[in-house]
């Protein structure tokens, strides 16, 4: 089961510090999770320049040039933010029984573990 999902708020915990032009310590919302590659794309973090070939749209406007887009980060380099303390934390799972239409199922639910120090 995934620790980090689309829409979660995460913090970058490794890499260059912000003073050196890196993203460590920055927080952002997860835009996409690439499960096969164990990577996530976080909004506003890990920008790279992408060169796009010049083309035309249906209306006739020119496209292309140099764009800045978010690149994927390995999932081990980010930590989920605890909604209460606003600090990075670990993720735990607990099993609860849910009854629906007379059928009882065991469902795993994610929760943020108690966050003491910064990770």
C-alpha positions, 0 to 999 in steps of 0.5 A: 500500500502506498505511503504517499498518494496524489494530493498529499502535502510532502516536504523534501528531506534530502538534497541541496539546501535552499541556501545553495539553490536546492529544494531541501525543506520546501513543501508542496502538493503531490501532482502525480505518483509514478508507482513503477519508478517509485517517484513523485512529482511535487508542485513547485519543486525540482524545476528543470528546463525542457526544450520543446520543438516549435509547432502550431496549434489548431488556431495557428499560434506558435508553440515551443521554446524553453519551458520549466516543468517539475521533474520527478523525485524519488519517493524516499526523498520526501516525507508526508506532512502531519496535518496537525503539527505541519512537520514531516512524519512517518506513515502508519496503517491501522486495520478497521472493520467496516460494515456495509450492506451486512458485509464486514470488511477489514480496511487499511487506513493511513495515518500520520504517526506522532512527529517529534523532531524534524526528519 
